[in-house]
Amino acid sequence: MNAVGAVGVSGQRLTLDLSCESASIRDGTYGPTTTIKFKDDAGHVFVWFASGVKTDIFEPGRRYVVKATVRRHAEWKGVIETHLTRVVETKQPNLKIVGR
């Protein structure tokens, strides 16, 4: 289990500086779902399950400043994850970044 823990509380809107770790697409009953995993400098893990194909928006290996809403917290294979919703890349300078 990672000792880093979760970030924020459910419903909280955050601005985060994240590195995209992976992006994958899975076909489901209602169409494709994109799963994007992010990590911050402190080691927190963030996951976004998005409807449709979003792999053209976030590229693994790159860093992004995003605004996102905390959906919930979960544990997967001993790793605590913060699940996000309404993830949008922002390019606004001088934002206060959560976790710094």
N, C-alpha and C positions, 0 to 999 in steps of 0.2 A: 504494500500500500504506500502511495506517496504521502509524504508528510506535509505537503504544501497546502492542501485543502481547497475549499471552494471560494469563489469571489462573489460578493454582493448578495442580495436577497431577491427572491422571486418578485418580478415586476419592476425592479430597479433598472433605469436606463444608465448605461455606462459608456465612457469613452476609453478605449483600450488600445495599447500599442502591442500588436501581436505578430507572430511569425506563423505563416501558413505551413503546417506540417504535412497534410495530405488532403486530397480531394477525390471522392469516388462517387459514381452514379449507380443506383440500383433501380431496376424496373419493378414497379409494384402494380397493384390492381388499378390505382387511379393515376398512373403515369410514373415518370421517373422522379426519384428523390435523390438529391445531392447531399452527401455528408462531407462536411469540411471540418478538419481538426486544426486547432490553433494552439499555440503556447506563448506565454509571456516570458519575460526575462527572469522572473522569479520561479518559473517552472509550473505555474498553474496551467491546467489543461482546459480548453474551451471547445465545445462541439456545437455545430450548427447543422440541423437537419432542415433542408430547404426543398420546397416543392419545385419541380422542374430541373433543368440543367443549369447549374451555376458555376461549372468548372472554368468558364471563360472569364469569370469575375475575379476569382482568387487563385493564384498560382502557387503551388508548393515551392518552398524555398525563398519566398519573398516576404517582406514585412509590410504590414498595413496598419494604419490608424483607422479604427472603426468605431461606430456608435452601434450599440446593441442592447437589447433588453434581456435580463436574466429570466429564463423560463423556469428552470429548476436545477437542482443539484442531483447527481447520481454517482454511482460507483460502478466501474466496468473493469473487470480483471484486476481488482485491487487498486485502481487509480480513481481518485475523486475527480469528477468532471463538472464543469459549469456549463449547462446547456443554454444556448442563446437563441433568440428569435429576433426578427427585424434587424438583421445585420446590414449596415451600409458603410461603405468606405467613405472617409471624410479626408479632405485635403486642407482643412482649416489650420492655419499656423497658430501657435501659442495656446493650444488646448491643454487643460489640466488633465493629465493622464492618470487614471486610477492605477494604483499599485506601484507608484514610484515614490 
